Amino acid sequence: MFIVSHWCRKAGMHHLAVPDEGGGAGGPSGGVRAPDIRIGDQWVFVLRTQEEVDRGGAGLVTANRVTAIGADGELHIEVRRPAEAGAPVLRNIYSRQFDLLSREVVPGEAVEYRPAFPQFEFPMAI
C-alpha cells in the first residue's frame, strides 16, 4: 500500500495531485492532473506494506524537495528520511511526468532507468 501525505509550498499546503478545474472534484476527465512543480517544492511520502498497516507500523517516511529542474524538464529531487538520525541525503531524478530516471541507493551510487520507470499516471483516478 502506498500513501501520499502532503504537497507543500511556502504559500501553503497543497495535495500532491490537484483536481482539474471546472468538472467537480475529479475534473471533466474524472481524473486528477499533475501538480505544477517548482524549485523548492516539498512533499512527504509515507510508504507502508500491508503488514505494516495491519500492525500500525509507521512505514518509511521520506521528505522530498525539488532542488533543480533540468533543460528537458527533468526534476532533481533531494530525498531525506527525517525519522532516521544520520540517514544519508539521496538524490533522485524524475521526468516531468514523474517517471523515475535515476535513484540513488547510497550517496553517489545511482540506479539508472532506461526506459524511465513509471511512478504515477496522470490524470489520477479518484
N, C-alpha and C positions, 0 to 999 in steps of 0.2 A: 504494500500500500504506500502511496506517495502523497504527501500533503504539502501544499504550498501555503505558507503562512501569510506574509505581507510584503508588499512592494512599498518602498519608502522614498520620498523625495523631501528635500528641505522644506518645501512649501506645505507638506502634509503627507498623509498616508494614502496610498492607492493600492488596489488589488493588482496582482501580477498581470492578470488579463483584464481588459477594460471592455464593458459592454458596447456594442455598436450603437450609434446614435439613431434615434427615430423608430426603432422597432421593438420597444419594450426591453426587458432585461437581456434578452439574447440578440436583439437587433433583428433586422429583416431576414437574415440567413439563419436565425436561431442559434448563432454561434457567438463567440467572444473573440474580438480582434486582439492582435498582438499589441503590447504596450509600446509607446514611443520612448525608446531607450536613449538616455543621455549620459555623458560622462558624469560620474559622481553618484548616479543612481545606486540604491542599495536595496537588497531584499534578503529574507531569511528562508531557507528551505529546511523543512523537517522531514526526514525520511525514516520510515518505520516499516519493519516487516510485520506480517500479521501476528506473528508470535509476540513481538514487542507490544503491539496494540492490545493483544489479549491479556498480557501480564502488566499493562500500564507502564511499560518502558518509555523513556523519553525519546529514544531513537537517536539518529545522528542529526545534529543541528549545525548548519553551515550558514555563515554570514557572507554574502556576496556583494562586491562593489565593482562597478564599471570604472576601469582606470583609463581606457582609451577606446576609440573607435577607429578602425583602420580605413584606408582609402577605399577598400571594397565593401565597407560596412561591417567588417568582422568586429565582434565585441570582445574586448580583452577584459577578463573578469578576475579579480583577486578573491580567493576563497579562504576563509578562516573558520576554525572550529572554536567558537568562543567558550565552550564548556571545558575545553582541554588546555590547561596551562602548558605553555611551551610547545603547543602544536604548531607545525610549520605553516607559513602562508604559501598557498599553492596558486598557480595561475592557469586558467582555462581560457580557450578561445572558442567562440561560437560564431556561426554565420548569423546574418541579420535575421534569419528565420528561427534562430535558436537551435540549429543543428550543431552538434559538438564537432569541432575541428581538431582540437588538441586539449589534453587533460594531463596536468602534472600529477604523478603518483607520489613523487618526492621532489623537493625543490631541485630544479634543473634537469629532471628526467621526465619527459612527457610521452604520452601515447598519442600518436597522430592517427586521425581517422580519415581515410580516403576510400570511398566517398565519405562525406560527413555523416555522423551518426545522429539520426533524428531524435530530438528530445521532446518537442511539442509540435502539435499540428494546429495551426490557426486557420480559420476560426475554431475555437474550442467549443464543444457542445456543453450545454448546461444541464 
